[in-house]
């Protein structure tokens, strides 16, 4: 998918062809779209394809009249409400002399917020400002998803108090996996941000420098939150693994005690079921007498076990 936008007096306008000051957004492009943009904007095709590789690391480089910034952005899975699982994908931002290009594997909330004009003071022709606004929005989105992970873990923990299954532990493991993705990606993004601040590969104005510093602060905060939540989840999983094992032991102890109590009437019934002479065989009230005796001994055994907290 290829979209072309340009800021005008009436807001963000969609164009049919590339113009100076336009923003070109490419999502999971085919080979024809890559060659078209590469030819029109004189951008090497490998820069456009870099963001389509899920294993590509964050980086920044200046090459052949364009600046390429590659960062990792958070993406929720399709069942966000059920699992709260996240992963990261690359987002390529290419700045040329007259245009800015964004490339990603799939639609994402970072770019979507700009398309829906939810970002204030956003102009496609202010390329450096636009780049920093994307980075700032990305850091904010990490923080938002980290809070979502924290809430999801709280809900799962409340279920674990009475759980004897592994489902909740597996959900916590998936959340921890998301935090590992976040922590790794945030650290890679931090390297890119520090490099932009030190080497200024794009033209920077005083306001842009302040915004970049804000982005770095937000990114560092996200790294700290990811590390804290990851440590908490690790400890929680270890603790609740022991809780689940303990709950299972309690259930097994209860069932064993019930089995022992029920063995008394079973044993008595076995004795009186033998083909030999037994007490009360000619007594018309033999069943009632045997039943009461069996019930009495079973109750004595149950009370004794209850006092010893075997139930």
Secondary structure, DSSP 4 states (H G I P E B T S, - for coil): -EEEEEEETTEEEE-SS--TT-EEEEES--HHHHHHHHHHHT--HHHHHHTT-TTPPPEEEEETTEEEEEEEEEEE-TTHHHH--EEEEEEEEEE-SS-EEEEESS--HHHHHHHTT-STT--TT-HHHHHHHHHHHHHHHHHHHHHHHHHHHHHHHHHHTT--SSHHHHHHHHHHHHHHHHHHHHHHHHHHHHHHHHH--S---HHHHHHHHHHHHHHHHHHHHHHHHHHHHHHHHHHHHHHHHHHHHHHHHHHHHHHHHHHHHHHHHHHHTSSS--TTTT-TTHHHHHHHHHHHHHHHHHHHHHHTT--
